[in-house]
Amino acid sequence: QVKPQFQSRANINCDVFTAIVYRTQVVAGTMYFIKVQVSDDQYVHLKVFQSLPHENQGPSLANFQTGKTKDDPLTYF
């Protein structure tokens, strides 16, 4: 659901967009940190906020880091 947000903000078009691993952090909702494969050897880390269910809002891209590799650790940022 955040692929269009990422492509727009990063100004790139991704043929591949596959989540590899994720971590969560509970705040006033849930913050997801997701490693996403965007090409054969390129990865990005996404920070996605999902508000509480009663707010009826979809996930939103809070931040992202590009230039990651498959072996880069997924950390909070």
C-alpha positions, 0 to 999 in steps of 0.5 A: 500500500505504500509503494506509490508513496515511496516511488513518488517521494524517492522519484524512482519506479520499482519493477520489484517491491518485495518485503523481506523482513520487518520489525515493529514499534508500538507508538500511538499506532504501530511503526513498521520498519521494513526491508524491501527489495526494489531490484536484483541487488538494491534494497530500501528500508521503509518506516511506515506508520499505521494509526490505531484502527478507530482512526480508519486511516491506511498506512503512511510512509513516514521515512525511508533509506535508500542504498541498502544491501541485502545484508544491511541490518534493519534498525530503527531510524 
